[in-house]
Amino acid sequence: MSTPTPLRSFIGGFGLSLPVHALLLLNGNVFGISGFFHRAVKGNLEALAGVSGLFAGGLVIGILEGSNKAVLGLEMRQVLLSGFLVGLGTKMSNGCTSGHMICGLSRLSKRSIAATATFFSTAAVTARLLHGSTLNASNPSWDWNLESTGKKLIALQAIPLMISAFLYFYNKPKSDDAIPKEPNILARRATYFNNGFNFALALSLSNLIDPIKVLTFLLLPIHSAFDPSLAFLAMGALPTSIILYTFRGKQRPTLGGLWAIPTGGEIDMKLLTGAALFGVGWGISGVCPGPGLVNFGRAITSGSDVRPLTGWLSAVAVGGLLG
């Protein structure tokens, strides 16, 4: 039985928008976790820093929770299939829930709108077919508390936020006419790690790292097990992300380098096919790249589900290499 947590999910969703915006201002990059992962597999050091930040956040979350909470209650073949489809699909469609749903929708990108509609639809159908008869009715009493862990996660987020603020104000050009500077490689990598860590904390607060929360949301209101928590996440994340992107200022990364935010792009069969495959993989397990990395770090410190999460991430890597 899943208990709706509207307050945690809303505040967590708001928290997700902050590292997304920080990476945009400082590095000029989209906070697309599947992109981080696929580039990290091929040796990109900035992407590896982002992946490491998400993993490190998971380690801290595992310490805070201090329990052996299982994440994936699936057979290994289902875990591997889910990971492979998530890896292949996100590589083909160039994005996942973070890159398309949060970052893309905040830019009102037509490609991201199409991708999000596609992967959400296939995920909902898959979740209904595979889990519709096994998940119990949700708790009619909503939990409006943050509890001690939630409060600690909010307090911890202040640290990476202060680091991002320092990097921004310390490196901000003195005038708008300043000549674009060379990339500050060390600071850019630190920014990836710092905001990956911050994003992990917000993911945990929002409960998006809990596959049951995801699957019960994907069952939609027509099912008795439906949990609306992730709708509150979207209400916290999307309006804030849209406002922050709209008032982003000069399209020039504070830490140097190229402004790498996609503009335009065609809605083609590769995008839609990839998004559909990703949705199926997501609907099988309730896990997408960000929560997968965070839960892996969490598993290391809690001692639960290390093997299936290792298998899932390995399958994501293989799918990405073939995509």
N, C-alpha and C positions, 0 to 999 in steps of 0.2 A: 504494500500500500504506500503510495506516494502522498506526502503532505505538502500542499502549496506553500511556498515561502515568498510572498510578493515583495516584502520589504527588502530582504536580502538580495533577491534577483534584480530589483529596480536599482538599488545602490550599486550592486556589482556591474550592472549594465552601464550605468553612468561612469563607473571606474574604468570600464573597457575603453571608453572614448578618449580618455586622457593620454595613455601611452600611444594610441593610434595617432593622435594629433601631435604629440611630442616627436615621434619618428618622422612625421611629415615636415614639421618646421625645421628640425635639426638636420636631418639627412636627406629630405626630399624624396622619401620612399613610402610606398604603400605597406601597411602592416598586414602582409599576406603570409600566414604561417605555413601554408603548404609550399609557397614559393621559397620561404626560408629553408624548409626541410629539404626540398629537392635540390636547391643550390648548395646546401651544406653537404649533402651526399657527394656532390661533385667537387668539394673542396673550397667553396667560397667562404672566406674567413668572416666577412660581415654577417652572412647568413648563419654561419656556425655560432657566432656570438649570440644571435637572436635565439637560436635553438637552445643554446646553453643557458640563457636567461630563463626560458620557460622551464627547462629541466631543474634548474636551481630553485626556482619558485616552488616547484613540486616537492623538492626535498624539504624546504622549510614548512610547507603545508603539512607534509607527513609528520614532521616533528610536532607541529602545533596540535594536530589531531590526536597523535599518540595512540592510534588504534589500528588493528589489522582489518581494515574494511575492504572487502572484496569489491572489485570494480566490474570485471567481465565474467558474468555467469554463463558463458557459452562454451560449446565444444571447440577444440582447437581448429578444426576445419572451418568452422564459421568465423572464428577470429581471423584466420589467415585470408579467407575470402573477402571479408570486410576490409581488411587492411589493403589487400591488393586492389580492390575496386576503388577505394578512397585514393590510393596513390596514383593509379592510372587515370581516374576521372579528374582529379585536381590538376594533374599535369596537362591533360588535354584541354581543360577549360580554363587553365591559368588562374585558379583560385578556389577558395573554400568558403566557409562561413565568415571568416575574418576578412579575407580579401574582397569577396564579392558582396556578402550580406551587410557587413558593417562599413568597410571603406568604400566599396562600389556604390552602394545605395546612398551613402552620404554625399557622393558626387553626382547622384542621379544618372549614373552611367547606364545606358541602354543595354550594353552587354551584361552588366552585373544584374540588372533587373531580370533579364531573360534567364541568366544562369541560376539566379536565386529561385525564381518561380519553378524552374525545371527540377533542380535538385531537391527542393522542398516537396514537390509533388511526388517524385519517385521515392523519396524517403518516407513520406506519409503512407504511401501504398505498401511499401515493403514492411514497415513497422506493423501495419494492420494485419498483413498476411502472416507474418512470423510471430508476432507477439500479442495480437489482439485477443487471443483466447487464454493467455497465460498471465497477464497482468491484472491484478486485483483493482477494484474500484478505489478511486482516490479518497483521501480523508476529507470529509465535508467541512472540517474545522481547519481554517487557515492559520498558519503560524506567522505572526507578525513580529516575532522576536529576532534579534540579531545573535543572541547568545554570546558566550565569551569568545569563541573562535572567530565569529564574524567581526566582533569589535577589534580583536587583535589584527585581523587582516586589514581592516580599514586603517588602523594606526600604522601598520607596516608600510602601507602604500605611500605614506607621507615621505618616506626615505627616498625612493626612486623619483618621486615628484620633485623633491627639493634638488636632487642631482640634475634632473632635466632642466629645471629653472636656472640653476647655476651655469650649466653648459650654454643655455640660450643667451643669458644676459652677459656672460663673460666673453662670448664669441660674436655677439651681434655687431654687425657693421655700424660704424659711427654715423653714416649717412646712407640714404637710399641710392646715391650715385656711386657708392664705393665699388671698385673693381672686384668682380667675383674672385674669391681666393681659391687657392689649391685645397684639395680635400685634407682635412685633419684626420688622417687614417686612424690613429689611436682613439681619438674622441668619437669618431663615427662608430667604431667597433664597440666602444664602451656604451654608446647610446643604444645600439641594438641589444646588448646584454641587459642594460638597465631597464629598458622598456619591455623586453621579453619577461623579465622578472616581475615587473609591475603588472603586466597583462595576466600573468599566471595567478597572482593574488586576486585580481578582479574576477577571473574565471571561477576560482574556488568560491568566492563570496557569492557570485551569481548562481552557483550550483550547476553551471553548464558542464562541469567535469563529472557530474553524476549521470551515467548512461540511463538510469531509470527515469530521471527527470526529463531527459531528452526524448526517450521512447514514449513516455506517457503524454508528452506534449504533441508528438507527431501523430498520436492516435486521434487527435482533434476532438472537439466538444461532443461529437456524436457518440463517443465511447465513454463508458462509466469510469474508466481509469484515467481519463484526461486530467492532466495537471497543467494549469495555465501559467505556472511560474515564469516560463521563458518568454511569455508575452510581456511580462513586466520588465524582463531584461531588455527586450527590444524597445520598450517605452523609455527606458533609462539611457540606452546607447544611441539610438538612431537620431532623435531630435538634437541631442547634444553634438553628435558627430556632424550633422548637417550644418548647424550653426557655426561650429568651429571651422569647418572647411570653407564655408561661405566667407568668413572674415579672416582668412588665413594670411592676408597681406601679400607681400612680394613673393613671387614664385622663385625663390633663391634659397637653397639650403644654408642654414646658419653655419654649419660645419664644413661648407664647401662641397664640391662635387656637382653632379648633374641633377636637375629636377626631373625625377623619374616617375611622374604620375601619368598613367595612360590617359589619352584623350581620344574619343571616338572609338573606332574599331568596328569590325563587321560581326553581325550575329550570324555565324555560319554553323554548318552541321557538326564540325569538330567541337565547337563550344557547347552546343546542346547535348551532343552525345556524351562528352566528358562530364557535363553537369549531371546528366541522368545516371551515369555509372557511379559518380560520387554519391548521389542521393541513395542509391541502392546500398552501397557500402555503409553509409551513415545509418540507414534504416535497419541494417542487420544488427549492428552493435551499439548504436547510440553514441559513437565516438568519432570525432573528426580530428584533424592534426593537432590543434592546440591542446584540447583536453587529453589527447593521447600522450603528448610529451609531458604535460603536467602530471598526469596520473602515473607515468613511468617513474618520475622523480619521487612522487608520493609513495609508490610501491617499494622503492629502494629503502626508504627510511621506515616504512611500516611493516615491510616483510611480507606483503600480500600481493598476489597477482603479478609477480615479476616475470614469470615465464610467458603467460599469455600476452602481456603488454610488449615484451621483447619480440615475440612472434608477430604481433600486430604492426609494430613499427618497422620491422624487417620487411614485411609484406608491402607496406606503404612505399618503402624505398625501392623494392623490386618493381612495383607498379609504376612508380615515377620514372624509373630508368627505361621502361618499355613504352612509356607514353609519348 
